[in-house]
Amino acid sequence: MATTIIVGAGQAGGDLATALRQTGYTGRIVLIGDEAAVPYRRPPLSKAFLSGEIGEEALYIKSREAYAKHGIELLTGVRVESIDRAAHTVALSDGQTLAYDKLALTTGGHARRLPLPGAERPNVHYVRTIEDIARLREQFKEGKRLVIVGGGYIGLEVAAVGIKKGLQVTLVEAMPRLLARVTGPELSQYYDQVHRRHGVDIRLGAGVRELEYSDQRVEAVILQDGSRVPADLLIVGIGLIPNTGLAEKAGLAVDNGVLVDVYAQTSDPDIVAAGDCTNHDNGFLGRRTRLESVPNASEQARVAAASICGQRVPHASVPWFWSDQYNLKLQMVGLSQGYDQVIVRGSMAADSFVAFYLQQGVVIAVDSVNRAPDFMVGKKMVAARLRADPAVLADESVMLKSLVT
């Protein structure tokens, strides 16, 4: 009986195991994760789980019993230490050696650390795992002075929860605007105003020079301009580093992620990879990219499962993302880099609008706030590479869906 081993029990790993069974794979499946928990959803960590609205089990994609029911062996709390490609085996941290016919790397990534003395003090936190949030929640109390380093999705989501829980929140961003790496200035300005309105003290263009700390805790953040921001706790959200160590040690091709083709195939014909750890050839974009998103992880997992089963299903889906902050549902589709025109439909003042990013008249990305139906149409526009009249996009008397039928 053929054996497939999946290294990494996150969104991509769990979805890949499920997709194998759905695709008709009848061999042995072993899913290995270094965390104690079963595969779980990471997006709620910085939102509903941090706020205490949901418990740990609500994060689980499936119960442990569900994996067993489908013949998926789930090994948690154990690491894969090395891969022997010639022998087709993996060595585990508990001393086991397992043989494989096909191997899948879904190793995800880890939070980028703040490279400053004092950054490992107990009141410095990152948002990546259940354990991270369990430790953070002990200090996440009303009235505490919270300093957040990083004005991306994680930083802004945590800021919103902090305000909701009654903390004093200061957010420090080295770039001149929020969300600078993922969206245009219009949306950056909108979210800047939203957070300031809720009481967040935002410091833009403000890199961190040093941390002021004692033996037990960071007491203040010193910015590049010399200003001092007192802190009871510090949360760092400055990006994700793909977990490529195993792949590198095994001699696989790696460049800002494990290199895979449009079929999730690595440089080894018996090894596929999916999710945050990959730098993949995207059929829709027509170029290589590394995406950190649940939809991408799930889609790549399905592609990888198909490849293991001998099918050729290219990864060609349109990238999309979402973020919840306060009462705002932000949904984004496409990548806006390279746009030359942005059209806003609706009202930013009323927290209900859509921003269309055009490149030479073609809709390449759409950002939607509290307009789910328009977002669904936007996905079709981006997928179809729709050429649209800017005046029509802005005109709310025109039904958007009429443009894609």
Secondary structure, 3 states (H helix, E strand, C coil): CCEEEEECCCHHHHHHHHHHHHCCCCCEEEEEECCCCCCECCHHHHCHHHHCCCCHHHHECCCHHHHHHCCEEEEECCCEEEEECCCCEEEECCCCEEECCEEEECCCEEECCCCCCCCCCCCEEECCCHHHHHHHHCCCCCCCEEEEECCCHHHHHHHHHHHHCCCEEEEEECCCCCCCCCCCHHHHHHHHHHHHHCCCEEEECCCEEEEEECCCCEEEEEECCCCEEECCEEEECCCEEECCHHHHHCCCCECCCEEECCCCECCCCCEEECCCCEEEEECCCCEEECCCCHHHHHHHHHHHHHHHCCCCCCCCCCCEEEEEECCEEEEEEECCCCCCEEEEEEECCCCEEEEEEEECCEEEEEEEECCHHHHHHHHHHHHHCCECCHHHHHCCCCCHHHHCC
